[in-house]
Amino acid sequence: MNENTPVILGLDISTSILGWSLLALEGSEFSLGYLPLASSGDIYDKAWEVRKLLHELAGKHNIQAAYVEEDLQRFRRGMSSAKTISLLTRFNGVVCQLTYEETKLKPGRINVNAARKLADVKYDKKDKSRTTKEKVFEAVRGLIEYDWPTRVVTRGKRKGETEFEKGCYDMCDAWVIARAGKILYLE
């Protein structure tokens, strides 16, 4: 994808890993990546790392619109605590502001379920043998061809096995947001 290709930016925001995707407005070209944030210190240090990434992406690409996954709006049984949800919501807002500052575009917010539906990501919601992230990742791998990053397990029962990097799920979610954003943008 060259720097003049008009693209949609999709972001999957969390305080441990930020997934990003650039999706060409015409055709099916895309680029994916992730930014590890777990060891980046506090929210300000994480924000600084995100700003650097967004500055680089905005400098190298012709971003026409940006979309983020809407932050959590309610509690769900067995999910995050109020403290975690508060932190994620704050960080989502910070990243949205940084996106605006670096791209001069106000990011659109898309509900994750609406994004999956728009992007035609289908998976068995009743299957409890795997997490939703695993099922969505498998569904997206069936939709796009990509050389997903892997690592070799170095300890434990699975030592020596190859597995997908944790950031793959975030890249995948960012692609879903970008794909849904592209559809909304072109409507």
Phi and psi in degrees as GROMACS dihedral restraints (atoms count N, CA, C in turn):
[ dihedral_restraints ]
;  ai    aj    ak    al  type     phi  dphi    fc
    3     4     5     6     1   -87.7    20    10
    4     5     6     7     1   169.0    20    10
    6     7     8     9     1   -67.7    20    10
    7     8     9    10     1   -16.6    20    10
    9    10    11    12     1   -91.3    20    10
   10    11    12    13     1   -11.2    20    10
   12    13    14    15     1   -65.3    20    10
   13    14    15    16     1   120.9    20    10
   15    16    17    18     1   -65.8    20    10
   16    17    18    19     1   129.7    20    10
   18    19    20    21     1  -131.7    20    10
   19    20    21    22     1   160.8    20    10
   21    22    23    24     1  -104.5    20    10
   22    23    24    25     1   135.6    20    10
   24    25    26    27     1  -100.0    20    10
   25    26    27    28     1   126.8    20    10
   27    28    29    30     1  -117.5    20    10
   28    29    30    31     1   134.8    20    10
   30    31    32    33     1  -124.9    20    10
   31    32    33    34     1   136.3    20    10
   33    34    35    36     1  -110.9    20    10
   34    35    36    37     1   110.0    20    10
   36    37    38    39     1  -101.6    20    10
   37    38    39    40     1   126.7    20    10
   39    40    41    42     1  -148.3    20    10
   40    41    42    43     1   170.6    20    10
   42    43    44    45     1   -85.7    20    10
   43    44    45    46     1    -5.7    20    10
   45    46    47    48     1  -104.0    20    10
   46    47    48    49     1   -37.5    20    10
   48    49    50    51     1  -147.3    20    10
   49    50    51    52     1   133.0    20    10
   51    52    53    54     1  -106.9    20    10
   52    53    54    55     1   118.5    20    10
   54    55    56    57     1   -92.9    20    10
   55    56    57    58     1   143.0    20    10
   57    58    59    60     1  -135.4    20    10
   58    59    60    61     1   152.6    20    10
   60    61    62    63     1  -145.3    20    10
   61    62    63    64     1   138.1    20    10
   63    64    65    66     1  -114.3    20    10
   64    65    66    67     1   128.3    20    10
   66    67    68    69     1  -126.8    20    10
   67    68    69    70     1   121.4    20    10
   69    70    71    72     1   -60.2    20    10
   70    71    72    73     1   139.7    20    10
   72    73    74    75     1   -68.1    20    10
   73    74    75    76     1   -32.4    20    10
   75    76    77    78     1  -115.3    20    10
   76    77    78    79     1   134.1    20    10
   78    79    80    81     1    84.7    20    10
   79    80    81    82     1  -163.1    20    10
   81    82    83    84     1  -122.6    20    10
   82    83    84    85     1    14.1    20    10
   84    85    86    87     1   -63.9    20    10
   85    86    87    88     1   144.0    20    10
   87    88    89    90     1  -154.5    20    10
   88    89    90    91     1   164.4    20    10
   90    91    92    93     1  -138.8    20    10
   91    92    93    94     1   141.4    20    10
   93    94    95    96     1  -130.0    20    10
   94    95    96    97     1   154.3    20    10
   96    97    98    99     1  -169.9    20    10
   97    98    99   100     1   173.3    20    10
   99   100   101   102     1  -145.3    20    10
  100   101   102   103     1   155.0    20    10
  102   103   104   105     1  -120.2    20    10
  103   104   105   106     1   110.4    20    10
  105   106   107   108     1   -68.6    20    10
  106   107   108   109     1   131.6    20    10
  108   109   110   111     1  -124.5    20    10
  109   110   111   112     1    -7.0    20    10
  111   112   113   114     1   -55.8    20    10
  112   113   114   115     1   -37.2    20    10
  114   115   116   117     1  -102.3    20    10
  115   116   117   118     1    17.8    20    10
  117   118   119   120     1   -86.6    20    10
  118   119   120   121     1    10.0    20    10
  120   121   122   123     1    88.8    20    10
  121   122   123   124     1  -143.3    20    10
  123   124   125   126     1   -83.8    20    10
  124   125   126   127     1  -176.4    20    10
  126   127   128   129     1   -60.9    20    10
  127   128   129   130     1   -31.2    20    10
  129   130   131   132     1   -71.0    20    10
  130   131   132   133     1   -40.5    20    10
  132   133   134   135     1   -65.4    20    10
  133   134   135   136     1   -40.8    20    10
  135   136   137   138     1   -62.7    20    10
  136   137   138   139     1   -44.0    20    10
  138   139   140   141     1   -60.9    20    10
  139   140   141   142     1   -38.5    20    10
  141   142   143   144     1   -62.9    20    10
  142   143   144   145     1   -42.0    20    10
  144   145   146   147     1   -63.9    20    10
  145   146   147   148     1   -41.2    20    10
  147   148   149   150     1   -65.0    20    10
  148   149   150   151     1   -42.7    20    10
  150   151   152   153     1   -58.1    20    10
  151   152   153   154     1   -44.3    20    10
  153   154   155   156     1   -60.5    20    10
  154   155   156   157     1   -43.6    20    10
  156   157   158   159     1   -62.7    20    10
  157   158   159   160     1   -48.8    20    10
  159   160   161   162     1   -63.2    20    10
  160   161   162   163     1   -37.2    20    10
  162   163   164   165     1   -62.2    20    10
  163   164   165   166     1   -43.1    20    10
  165   166   167   168     1   -64.6    20    10
  166   167   168   169     1   -47.1    20    10
  168   169   170   171     1   -62.5    20    10
  169   170   171   172     1   -44.0    20    10
  171   172   173   174     1   -66.5    20    10
  172   173   174   175     1   -31.9    20    10
  174   175   176   177     1   -74.8    20    10
  175   176   177   178     1   -26.3    20    10
  177   178   179   180     1  -101.7    20    10
  178   179   180   181     1   -11.8    20    10
  180   181   182   183     1  -134.6    20    10
  181   182   183   184     1   154.4    20    10
  183   184   185   186     1   -92.7    20    10
  184   185   186   187     1    76.3    20    10
  186   187   188   189     1   -77.6    20    10
  187   188   189   190     1   121.5    20    10
  189   190   191   192     1   -96.5    20    10
  190   191   192   193     1   -26.7    20    10
  192   193   194   195     1  -158.2    20    10
  193   194   195   196     1   154.3    20    10
  195   196   197   198     1  -129.0    20    10
  196   197   198   199     1   142.1    20    10
  198   199   200   201     1  -136.4    20    10
  199   200   201   202     1   144.7    20    10
  201   202   203   204     1  -129.5    20    10
  202   203   204   205     1   156.7    20    10
  204   205   206   207     1   -71.8    20    10
  205   206   207   208     1   128.7    20    10
  207   208   209   210     1   -56.9    20    10
  208   209   210   211     1   136.6    20    10
  210   211   212   213     1   -71.3    20    10
  211   212   213   214     1   163.5    20    10
  213   214   215   216     1   -59.1    20    10
  214   215   216   217     1   135.6    20    10
  216   217   218   219     1  -110.0    20    10
  217   218   219   220     1   -11.5    20    10
  219   220   221   222     1  -155.4    20    10
  220   221   222   223     1   162.7    20    10
  222   223   224   225     1   -77.7    20    10
  223   224   225   226     1   147.5    20    10
  225   226   227   228     1  -131.5    20    10
  226   227   228   229     1   140.3    20    10
  228   229   230   231     1   -52.5    20    10
  229   230   231   232     1   131.5    20    10
  231   232   233   234     1    77.0    20    10
  232   233   234   235     1     7.5    20    10
  234   235   236   237     1  -103.8    20    10
  235   236   237   238     1  -153.8    20    10
  237   238   239   240     1   -67.3    20    10
  238   239   240   241     1   154.1    20    10
  240   241   242   243     1   -77.3    20    10
  241   242   243   244     1   168.2    20    10
  243   244   245   246     1   -59.8    20    10
  244   245   246   247     1   -38.6    20    10
  246   247   248   249     1   -63.3    20    10
  247   248   249   250     1   -44.4    20    10
  249   250   251   252     1   -65.5    20    10
  250   251   252   253     1   -44.4    20    10
  252   253   254   255     1   -62.3    20    10
  253   254   255   256     1   -40.4    20    10
  255   256   257   258     1   -61.8    20    10
  256   257   258   259     1   -45.4    20    10
  258   259   260   261     1   -63.0    20    10
  259   260   261   262     1   -45.0    20    10
  261   262   263   264     1   -62.6    20    10
  262   263   264   265     1   -40.2    20    10
  264   265   266   267     1   -65.5    20    10
  265   266   267   268     1   -43.1    20    10
  267   268   269   270     1   -61.4    20    10
  268   269   270   271     1   -46.0    20    10
  270   271   272   273     1   -67.1    20    10
  271   272   273   274     1   -36.8    20    10
  273   274   275   276     1   -58.3    20    10
  274   275   276   277     1   -45.5    20    10
  276   277   278   279     1   -62.7    20    10
  277   278   279   280     1   -41.5    20    10
  279   280   281   282     1   -61.9    20    10
  280   281   282   283     1   -46.5    20    10
  282   283   284   285     1   -65.8    20    10
  283   284   285   286     1   -37.5    20    10
  285   286   287   288     1   -62.0    20    10
  286   287   288   289     1   -42.3    20    10
  288   289   290   291     1   -64.6    20    10
  289   290   291   292     1   -43.1    20    10
  291   292   293   294     1   -62.8    20    10
  292   293   294   295     1   -38.9    20    10
  294   295   296   297     1   -60.7    20    10
  295   296   297   298     1   -44.5    20    10
  297   298   299   300     1   -62.6    20    10
  298   299   300   301     1   -44.9    20    10
  300   301   302   303     1   -65.0    20    10
  301   302   303   304     1   -38.9    20    10
  303   304   305   306     1   -84.6    20    10
  304   305   306   307     1   -28.8    20    10
  306   307   308   309     1  -109.0    20    10
  307   308   309   310     1   -14.0    20    10
  309   310   311   312     1    64.4    20    10
  310   311   312   313     1    23.9    20    10
  312   313   314   315     1  -122.2    20    10
  313   314   315   316     1   135.1    20    10
  315   316   317   318     1   -81.3    20    10
  316   317   318   319     1   118.0    20    10
  318   319   320   321     1   -68.8    20    10
  319   320   321   322     1   135.4    20    10
  321   322   323   324     1   -80.3    20    10
  322   323   324   325     1   148.9    20    10
  324   325   326   327     1  -108.6    20    10
  325   326   327   328     1   132.1    20    10
  327   328   329   330     1  -126.0    20    10
  328   329   330   331     1   129.6    20    10
  330   331   332   333     1   -62.2    20    10
  331   332   333   334     1   137.6    20    10
  333   334   335   336     1   -59.8    20    10
  334   335   336   337     1   -40.0    20    10
  336   337   338   339     1   -69.7    20    10
  337   338   339   340     1   -39.2    20    10
  339   340   341   342     1   -65.2    20    10
  340   341   342   343     1   -38.5    20    10
  342   343   344   345     1   -63.9    20    10
  343   344   345   346     1   -43.9    20    10
  345   346   347   348     1   -63.5    20    10
  346   347   348   349     1   -38.8    20    10
  348   349   350   351     1   -66.5    20    10
  349   350   351   352     1   -47.0    20    10
  351   352   353   354     1   -60.6    20    10
  352   353   354   355     1   -39.5    20    10
  354   355   356   357     1   -81.3    20    10
  355   356   357   358     1     1.0    20    10
  357   358   359   360     1    61.0    20    10
  358   359   360   361     1    39.6    20    10
  360   361   362   363     1   -92.5    20    10
  361   362   363   364     1   110.3    20    10
  363   364   365   366     1  -112.6    20    10
  364   365   366   367     1   135.4    20    10
  366   367   368   369     1  -154.0    20    10
  367   368   369   370     1   163.0    20    10
  369   370   371   372     1   -81.9    20    10
  370   371   372   373     1   104.9    20    10
  372   373   374   375     1   -70.6    20    10
  373   374   375   376     1   -20.8    20    10
  375   376   377   378     1   -84.7    20    10
  376   377   378   379     1   -17.8    20    10
  378   379   380   381     1   -68.6    20    10
  379   380   381   382     1   114.2    20    10
  381   382   383   384     1   -99.0    20    10
  382   383   384   385     1     4.4    20    10
  384   385   386   387     1   -77.1    20    10
  385   386   387   388     1   -17.6    20    10
  387   388   389   390     1  -136.2    20    10
  388   389   390   391     1   160.0    20    10
  390   391   392   393     1   -74.9    20    10
  391   392   393   394     1   161.8    20    10
  393   394   395   396     1   -59.9    20    10
  394   395   396   397     1   -41.2    20    10
  396   397   398   399     1   -58.4    20    10
  397   398   399   400     1   -42.5    20    10
  399   400   401   402     1   -64.5    20    10
  400   401   402   403     1   -42.3    20    10
  402   403   404   405     1   -68.1    20    10
  403   404   405   406     1   -40.2    20    10
  405   406   407   408     1   -66.5    20    10
  406   407   408   409     1   -41.7    20    10
  408   409   410   411     1   -58.8    20    10
  409   410   411   412     1   -45.6    20    10
  411   412   413   414     1   -61.4    20    10
  412   413   414   415     1   -42.8    20    10
  414   415   416   417     1   -64.2    20    10
  415   416   417   418     1   -42.5    20    10
  417   418   419   420     1   -67.6    20    10
  418   419   420   421     1   -38.4    20    10
  420   421   422   423     1   -60.9    20    10
  421   422   423   424     1   -26.2    20    10
  423   424   425   426     1   -78.9    20    10
  424   425   426   427     1   -17.6    20    10
  426   427   428   429     1   -95.4    20    10
  427   428   429   430     1   -31.1    20    10
  429   430   431   432     1  -130.0    20    10
  430   431   432   433     1   151.5    20    10
  432   433   434   435     1  -100.4    20    10
  433   434   435   436     1   122.2    20    10
  435   436   437   438     1  -154.5    20    10
  436   437   438   439     1   145.4    20    10
  438   439   440   441     1   -88.0    20    10
  439   440   441   442     1    83.9    20    10
  441   442   443   444     1   -65.6    20    10
  442   443   444   445     1   137.0    20    10
  444   445   446   447     1   -67.3    20    10
  445   446   447   448     1   142.0    20    10
  447   448   449   450     1  -128.1    20    10
  448   449   450   451     1   169.1    20    10
  450   451   452   453     1  -145.3    20    10
  451   452   453   454     1   158.3    20    10
  453   454   455   456     1   -97.6    20    10
  454   455   456   457     1   129.1    20    10
  456   457   458   459     1   -67.4    20    10
  457   458   459   460     1   131.0    20    10
  459   460   461   462     1  -104.8    20    10
  460   461   462   463     1    -9.1    20    10
  462   463   464   465     1  -143.8    20    10
  463   464   465   466     1   164.1    20    10
  465   466   467   468     1    83.2    20    10
  466   467   468   469     1  -169.1    20    10
  468   469   470   471     1   -61.9    20    10
  469   470   471   472     1   -28.0    20    10
  471   472   473   474     1   -98.7    20    10
  472   473   474   475     1    14.8    20    10
  474   475   476   477     1   -50.7    20    10
  475   476   477   478     1   132.1    20    10
  477   478   479   480     1    91.7    20    10
  478   479   480   481     1   -14.8    20    10
  480   481   482   483     1   -78.2    20    10
  481   482   483   484     1   150.8    20    10
  483   484   485   486     1   -97.8    20    10
  484   485   486   487     1   134.7    20    10
  486   487   488   489     1  -136.8    20    10
  487   488   489   490     1   162.2    20    10
  489   490   491   492     1   -71.2    20    10
  490   491   492   493     1   143.0    20    10
  492   493   494   495     1   -60.6    20    10
  493   494   495   496     1   149.4    20    10
  495   496   497   498     1   -58.5    20    10
  496   497   498   499     1   -33.8    20    10
  498   499   500   501     1   -64.9    20    10
  499   500   501   502     1   -15.4    20    10
  501   502   503   504     1   -59.1    20    10
  502   503   504   505     1   -40.0    20    10
  504   505   506   507     1   -63.0    20    10
  505   506   507   508     1   -39.0    20    10
  507   508   509   510     1   -72.0    20    10
  508   509   510   511     1   -37.6    20    10
  510   511   512   513     1   -62.8    20    10
  511   512   513   514     1   -43.6    20    10
  513   514   515   516     1   -60.4    20    10
  514   515   516   517     1   -48.3    20    10
  516   517   518   519     1   -62.8    20    10
  517   518   519   520     1   -37.2    20    10
  519   520   521   522     1   -65.3    20    10
  520   521   522   523     1   -38.2    20    10
  522   523   524   525     1   -63.1    20    10
  523   524   525   526     1   -42.0    20    10
  525   526   527   528     1   -60.2    20    10
  526   527   528   529     1   -44.3    20    10
  528   529   530   531     1   -64.7    20    10
  529   530   531   532     1   -43.4    20    10
  531   532   533   534     1   -63.9    20    10
  532   533   534   535     1   -42.3    20    10
  534   535   536   537     1   -62.8    20    10
  535   536   537   538     1   -45.6    20    10
  537   538   539   540     1   -64.9    20    10
  538   539   540   541     1   -40.4    20    10
  540   541   542   543     1   -62.2    20    10
  541   542   543   544     1   -40.1    20    10
  543   544   545   546     1   -61.4    20    10
  544   545   546   547     1   -43.7    20    10
  546   547   548   549     1   -63.1    20    10
  547   548   549   550     1   -44.4    20    10
  549   550   551   552     1   -65.7    20    10
  550   551   552   553     1   -40.7    20    10
  552   553   554   555     1   -63.3    20    10
  553   554   555   556     1   -39.3    20    10
  555   556   557   558     1   -81.6    20    10
  556   557   558   559     1   -11.0    20    10
